[in-house]
């Protein structure tokens, strides 16, 4: 990528909340495996005469997010109606927050290339999700026709709006990774939920382009990279975007296409929502909500460094990658006190297998009991590192115990006496090894280790072999 044309990016992130019911009605907040347009009621379908009732948990979740993002929370908060003339919202307006959102003027600090950078959070507000448009035979830019599924209508959302403080898609990735970790630790968001973004992007000298409704981390970054490159190439030719426009990202073509000229805030026609009461945030209510907040990722990283003697980098990987991964680590640490060994195996070999299988640890077949037994065998030397790297693949894909896999694969586990016997045989065949070693030739012991490993088909642990050799030839 050409890097000498400065990029400016601002985000509007929409994250679903994993509450039991929707934001303004009692419909279950779950669309998994549901047939289209079955998880609905007159309220979320916007029937005339129906009135919304605010889900208390949704509002409290919004306050928690605002506090976690260092936002100011107003004493009095209310909802507004936003004009919304699209088929996925039947009542032609969306209930959201505008004038006084749940959070204002916050920030998040990210680490980019070893330098701390502050990303300002302009606002965080609560709103309802529209239904889902299903584009048949293509995507939003070239589908044959479009269907609407209203199961998602009324799903509670938190929208987080940043200042245009990002200068690269990589900074955006770091920010979103940390944001996801925060929401997961607050138990507000999980892998079943959807996170989308509207990304505002421009280069110096050009007008702002908004790329709408990009779903998922991968697509958000790909859309930004494409749009950044498109505008950079234009800038290199002396061509700049002159009018604000809205574009859509096509996951199929990996490109963005023009949808329409960008609306202004005035076009949305915000008015006060008369069917919902004001929410008063006195100190008593704020304290009650604050007491229910869980440990946040940055606090947990510091604790991991102190309590488990992990490096900051290793702690960050475990915690930011997936909350369930960090929980898995702590569960293992209750049984095995070699915390660094557990952390290193999880952050390297276990994560590699999970990524290869495209599965989160919470959805994989491996469990903490199986992994604990595995680590115990690695720690004791019963399993060599090389053999461990092979077996962990099967632990993740099958969920079987280490002993089951060893039996199935007919793997021989070498005890100390077995290894000592092999060492003595090799020494008998190569008596010069002892003379060379005692004369200061350290390569001789490496030769002997190699021969032992070959003899055991690399089933013996290297460090254990080294210690036994040193014990025998002294």
ZAMARGU-4260 file (C-alpha; in steps of 0.2 Angstrom, whole numbers, plus 5000, padded with zeros to 4 digits):
<rodrens>
0) 5000/5000/5000 | 5005/5018/4997 | 5008/5026/5014 | 5012/5044/5010 | 4994/5050/5008
5) 4987/5052/5025 | 4971/5043/5030 | 4958/5049/5042 | 4945/5037/5049 | 4930/5039/5061
10) 4919/5024/5066 | 4901/5022/5071 | 4900/5004/5079 | 4884/4995/5082 | 4885/4980/5094
15) 4871/4969/5098 | 4868/4966/5117 | 4865/4948/5123 | 4850/4951/5134 | 4836/4938/5136
20) 4823/4949/5128 | 4822/4963/5115 | 4824/4981/5119 | 4805/4987/5119 | 4796/4971/5120
25) 4796/4953/5128 | 4801/4944/5112 | 4816/4933/5115 | 4832/4941/5110 | 4838/4927/5099
30) 4836/4923/5081 | 4847/4907/5080 | 4838/4893/5070 | 4822/4903/5070 | 4811/4903/5054
35) 4810/4921/5046 | 4797/4932/5054 | 4792/4921/5068 | 4801/4929/5083 | 4791/4945/5082
40) 4776/4953/5090 | 4765/4969/5087 | 4778/4980/5096 | 4793/4975/5086 | 4783/4975/5070
45) 4778/4993/5073 | 4759/4990/5073 | 4749/5006/5075 | 4744/5009/5093 | 4757/4998/5101
50) 4769/5006/5114 | 4787/5002/5119 | 4792/4997/5136 | 4811/4999/5140 | 4821/4984/5145
55) 4829/4989/5161 | 4844/4977/5158 | 4847/4986/5141 | 4848/5003/5149 | 4860/4997/5163
60) 4871/4988/5150 | 4872/5005/5141 | 4878/5014/5157 | 4891/5000/5160 | 4898/5003/5142
65) 4898/5022/5144 | 4908/5020/5161 | 4920/5007/5153 | 4923/5019/5139 | 4927/5034/5151
70) 4911/5043/5146 | 4901/5056/5155 | 4884/5049/5160 | 4870/5063/5161 | 4859/5065/5176
75) 4844/5063/5164 | 4843/5053/5149 | 4829/5051/5136 | 4825/5043/5119 | 4821/5050/5102
80) 4813/5045/5086 | 4824/5045/5070 | 4815/5046/5053 | 4819/5029/5045 | 4811/5026/5028
85) 4818/5009/5024 | 4808/4992/5023 | 4817/4984/5037 | 4809/4996/5050 | 4790/4995/5047
90) 4785/5010/5058 | 4796/5022/5048 | 4806/5028/5063 | 4819/5021/5074 | 4819/5023/5093
95) 4837/5029/5097 | 4846/5042/5108 | 4852/5059/5100 | 4851/5074/5111 | 4856/5066/5128
100) 4864/5049/5125 | 4869/5037/5138 | 4887/5042/5136 | 4896/5057/5130 | 4915/5063/5128
105) 4924/5047/5132 | 4940/5039/5126 | 4949/5023/5124 | 4968/5021/5124 | 4976/5009/5112
110) 4994/5003/5109 | 5000/5005/5091 | 5017/5000/5087 | 5023/5003/5105 | 5015/5020/5106
115) 5000/5024/5116 | 4986/5033/5106 | 4970/5040/5113 | 4954/5037/5103 | 4941/5050/5108
120) 4923/5043/5110 | 4911/5056/5104 | 4895/5047/5111 | 4888/5030/5115 | 4869/5028/5113
125) 4856/5014/5114 | 4844/5010/5100 | 4834/4996/5092 | 4841/4986/5077 | 4830/4985/5061
130) 4826/4969/5053 | 4837/4960/5041 | 4837/4963/5022 | 4841/4947/5013 | 4848/4951/4995
135) 4844/4936/4984 | 4856/4931/4970 | 4869/4944/4975 | 4872/4958/4988 | 4865/4975/4991
140) 4873/4982/4975 | 4867/4969/4962 | 4854/4957/4970 | 4839/4951/4959 | 4827/4955/4973
145) 4827/4958/4992 | 4817/4949/5006 | 4814/4956/5024 | 4816/4946/5040 | 4810/4955/5055
150) 4816/4943/5068 | 4831/4955/5072 | 4819/4970/5073 | 4820/4977/5091 | 4837/4968/5096
155) 4846/4980/5108 | 4861/4989/5101 | 4874/5000/5108 | 4881/5013/5095 | 4898/5020/5099
160) 4904/5035/5089 | 4922/5040/5088 | 4931/5055/5083 | 4941/5054/5066 | 4956/5049/5076
165) 4962/5034/5066 | 4975/5035/5053 | 4976/5017/5047 | 4965/5002/5046 | 4977/4993/5057
170) 4973/5006/5071 | 4955/5002/5068 | 4958/4983/5071 | 4967/4986/5087 | 4953/4997/5093
175) 4939/4985/5088 | 4948/4970/5096 | 4950/4980/5113 | 4931/4986/5112 | 4925/4968/5109
180) 4936/4962/5124 | 4928/4976/5135 | 4910/4971/5129 | 4914/4953/5132 | 4920/4956/5150
185) 4905/4966/5154 | 4895/4951/5148 | 4885/4962/5136 | 4892/4954/5120 | 4897/4937/5114
190) 4902/4927/5099 | 4883/4924/5094 | 4880/4943/5092 | 4884/4954/5078 | 4895/4969/5077
195) 4894/4981/5062 | 4902/4997/5058 | 4898/5013/5047 | 4916/5019/5043 | 4919/5037/5038
200) 4935/5038/5028 | 4944/5051/5018 | 4962/5057/5013 | 4968/5074/5016 | 4961/5086/5003
205) 4945/5075/4999 | 4928/5074/5005 | 4922/5061/5018 | 4915/5044/5012 | 4904/5033/5023
210) 4905/5015/5020 | 4888/5008/5027 | 4884/4992/5037 | 4900/4983/5036 | 4897/4967/5046
215) 4912/4958/5055 | 4930/4962/5059 | 4937/4955/5044 | 4925/4964/5032 | 4927/4981/5041
220) 4946/4980/5039 | 4945/4974/5021 | 4932/4988/5017 | 4944/5001/5024 | 4959/4995/5016
225) 4950/4995/4999 | 4943/5012/5001 | 4959/5019/5008 | 4968/5012/4992 | 4955/5019/4981
230) 4956/5036/4987 | 4975/5036/4988 | 4976/5031/4970 | 4964/5045/4965 | 4974/5057/4976
235) 4991/5052/4967 | 4982/5057/4951 | 4976/5074/4958 | 4958/5068/4959 | 4949/5069/4976
240) 4931/5065/4982 | 4922/5081/4981 | 4905/5077/4988 | 4901/5067/5004 | 4894/5050/4998
245) 4888/5034/5005 | 4895/5018/4999 | 4892/4999/5002 | 4905/4986/5004 | 4903/4970/4994
250) 4910/4955/5003 | 4909/4945/4986 | 4919/4957/4976 | 4929/4965/4990 | 4925/4982/4984
255) 4914/4997/4988 | 4901/5004/4977 | 4891/5021/4978 | 4874/5020/4985 | 4868/5038/4987
260) 4874/5055/4993 | 4877/5056/5011 | 4862/5062/5022 | 4865/5076/5035 | 4859/5075/5053
265) 4844/5087/5049 | 4837/5074/5036 | 4834/5062/5050 | 4821/5073/5059 | 4824/5068/5077
270) 4810/5071/5089 | 4807/5067/5107 | 4800/5049/5110 | 4784/5052/5119 | 4780/5034/5124
275) 4796/5032/5135 | 4800/5040/5151 | 4816/5049/5156 | 4829/5039/5164 | 4836/5048/5180
280) 4854/5044/5185 | 4856/5049/5203 | 4872/5044/5213 | 4863/5029/5221 | 4858/5021/5204
285) 4875/5024/5197 | 4883/5016/5212 | 4872/5001/5211 | 4875/4998/5192 | 4894/5001/5195
290) 4895/4987/5208 | 4888/4975/5195 | 4902/4979/5183 | 4915/4965/5180 | 4934/4967/5179
295) 4939/4975/5163 | 4952/4969/5151 | 4966/4981/5155 | 4963/4978/5174 | 4964/4959/5170
300) 4980/4961/5160 | 4988/4969/5175 | 4982/4956/5187 | 4988/4942/5175 | 5006/4950/5175
305) 5006/4951/5194 | 4997/4935/5199 | 5003/4923/5186 | 5020/4931/5181 | 5015/4932/5163
310) 5022/4945/5152 | 5011/4960/5147 | 5011/4953/5129 | 5006/4936/5133 | 4992/4942/5145
315) 4986/4954/5131 | 4985/4940/5119 | 4975/4928/5131 | 4963/4942/5136 | 4960/4952/5120
320) 4958/4937/5109 | 4943/4929/5118 | 4937/4931/5136 | 4933/4913/5136 | 4951/4909/5132
325) 4957/4919/5147 | 4944/4911/5158 | 4950/4894/5152 | 4968/4899/5157 | 4963/4904/5174
330) 4953/4887/5176 | 4969/4878/5172 | 4979/4888/5184 | 4969/4882/5198 | 4976/4864/5195
335) 4994/4868/5189 | 5005/4881/5196 | 5017/4882/5181 | 5007/4897/5174 | 5019/4902/5161
340) 5020/4885/5154 | 5001/4885/5152 | 5000/4902/5145 | 5014/4898/5132 | 5005/4882/5126
345) 4988/4891/5125 | 4995/4907/5116 | 5004/4897/5103 | 4999/4879/5099 | 4982/4879/5106
350) 4977/4895/5098 | 4985/4889/5082 | 4974/4874/5082 | 4958/4884/5086 | 4962/4896/5072
355) 4965/4881/5060 | 4948/4874/5064 | 4940/4891/5064 | 4932/4889/5081 | 4932/4898/5097
360) 4938/4888/5112 | 4920/4889/5119 | 4914/4880/5104 | 4928/4868/5102 | 4928/4850/5109
365) 4943/4853/5121 | 4939/4856/5139 | 4950/4862/5154 | 4951/4845/5162 | 4958/4837/5146
370) 4970/4851/5143 | 4976/4851/5162 | 4980/4832/5160 | 4990/4836/5144 | 5000/4850/5152
375) 5004/4839/5167 | 5011/4826/5155 | 5021/4840/5146 | 5028/4847/5162 | 5033/4829/5169
380) 5042/4825/5152 | 5030/4810/5149 | 5026/4820/5132 | 5039/4828/5122 | 5036/4845/5115
385) 5036/4838/5097 | 5023/4824/5102 | 5013/4837/5111 | 5012/4848/5096 | 5004/4833/5086
390) 4992/4828/5100 | 4985/4845/5104 | 4978/4845/5086 | 4967/4830/5091 | 4963/4836/5108
395) 4954/4851/5099 | 4946/4842/5085 | 4940/4826/5095 | 4939/4831/5113 | 4946/4815/5118
400) 4958/4813/5133 | 4977/4812/5130 | 4977/4794/5136 | 4964/4789/5124 | 4973/4797/5110
405) 4990/4788/5115 | 4981/4772/5115 | 4972/4774/5099 | 4988/4780/5090 | 4999/4766/5099
410) 5011/4779/5105 | 5024/4773/5117 | 5027/4784/5132 | 5046/4782/5137 | 5049/4781/5156
415) 5066/4786/5163 | 5072/4769/5164 | 5068/4766/5146 | 5077/4781/5141 | 5092/4777/5152
420) 5093/4759/5144 | 5093/4767/5126 | 5107/4780/5132 | 5118/4766/5138 | 5116/4756/5122
425) 5121/4771/5111 | 5136/4774/5123 | 5141/4756/5121 | 5141/4758/5102 | 5150/4775/5103
430) 5162/4774/5118 | 5172/4789/5110 | 5157/4800/5115 | 5162/4800/5134 | 5180/4804/5130
435) 5175/4818/5119 | 5162/4825/5131 | 5175/4825/5146 | 5188/4833/5136 | 5176/4848/5133
440) 5168/4844/5117 | 5150/4849/5120 | 5144/4844/5103 | 5146/4826/5108 | 5131/4827/5120
445) 5120/4835/5106 | 5125/4820/5095 | 5120/4808/5109 | 5103/4817/5112 | 5100/4816/5093
450) 5103/4798/5093 | 5091/4795/5108 | 5077/4805/5100 | 5079/4795/5084 | 5078/4779/5094
455) 5062/4784/5102 | 5055/4791/5086 | 5055/4808/5095 | 5044/4802/5108 | 5056/4807/5123
460) 5057/4824/5130 | 5073/4833/5125 | 5077/4841/5142 | 5073/4825/5151 | 5085/4816/5139
465) 5099/4829/5142 | 5097/4827/5161 | 5098/4808/5160 | 5113/4809/5149 | 5122/4821/5160
470) 5118/4810/5175 | 5125/4794/5166 | 5141/4801/5159 | 5147/4811/5174
</rodrens>
